Amino acid sequence: MSNALSRMMSQRDWILADGATGTNLFNMGLEAGDAPEFWNETHPERITKLYKMAVDAGSDLFLTNSFGGNASRLKLHGAQHRARELSRMSAEIGREVADKAGRDVVVAGSVGPTGEIMAPMGTLTHEIAVEMFHEQAEGLKEGGADVLWLETISAPEEYKAAAEAFRLADMPWCGTMSFDTAGRTMMGMTSSDMADMVETLDYKPLAFGANCGVGSSDLLRTVLGFVAQGTERPVIAKGNAGIPKFVDGHIHYDGTPELMAEYACLARDSGATIIGGCCGTMPEHLSKMREALETRPKGPRPTLDQITETLGAFSSAIDGTGDDAPAPRRTRRRGG
């Protein structure tokens, strides 16, 4: 079992993760509705480029092109039997890029949600979810991933099933949830709920946190919620590059590289150890984030007002924990 991420975290105050997968692949020609995981086989050079763009921009860690690589998601494309194979391919390409980087770079095997609702509300049982996550984990392990990376999860039951699967695979892991509904996940989890849940798991993650969601302001409010619980476990912040807008027939994220540099430093000051971007985050954003983290000294923990003054208003007046924030204020975004 590789301990590359544990070693890196023991030596560093912060680690820069990568940016968007989907946004970058759409720019390379991926069509809406297509399964990106097929490109691991049909266009490996484009997946190599995706990983290299993050590494060349300064990322210490990048996620593999396997987010939708579980049997449930691949079933939509008639490829449920290829979950292990396609995940292995994504990690093999990543391993090659990381080994050629000339510095320590962590390959994180991306594992996304199944897309199904778990019992008793839905039909997906715990046992089947564990089986699906385990299959994908074994593929990523075979391909050379250093760590498994669960992301964009909404249901605690799914998070717990993945943890059990990763234990079966004997792989270290990290896991993030997406808080996109007034500070809660789609299934109602708050930041404090998650911080508590993580510590109850039999097989705990190396780090936990939040990704995607609404905007970077909301995500940092969630990070502050984790820290307020007194967690000593490293926290992950992987926020979107601003707010999505429909421009000329395409989704465009309005967060500039300069704004994401501000976000990166605020994430570090809020208590995050692993800092990256999610939707809309391009190499130019990552470069500015790296430069800011390297050159700006660590500051005090920001207040909610300082976050909104710098990054823009929260999408909701509450964060779901009962410690309600002031109503969103219309403030001009620096660099936006």
Buried (B, 14 or more C-beta within 10 A) or exposed (E): EBEBBBEBBEEEEBBBBBBBBBBBBBEBEBEEEEBBBBBBEEBBEBBBBBBBBBBBBBBBBBBBBBBBBBBBBBBEBEBBEBBBBBBBBBBBBBBBBBEEBEEBBBBBBBBBBBEBBBBEEEEBBBEBBBBBBBBBBBBBBBBBBBBBBBBBBBBBBBBBBBBBBBBBBEBBBBBBBBBBBBBBBBBEBBBBBBBEBBEEBEBBBBBBBBBBBBBBBBBBBBBBBBBBBEBEBBBBBBBBBBBBEEEEEEBBBBBBBBBBBBBBBBBBBBBBBBBBBBBBBBBBBBBBBBBBBEEBEEEEEBEBEBBBBBBBBBBBEBBBBEBEBEEBEEBEBEBB
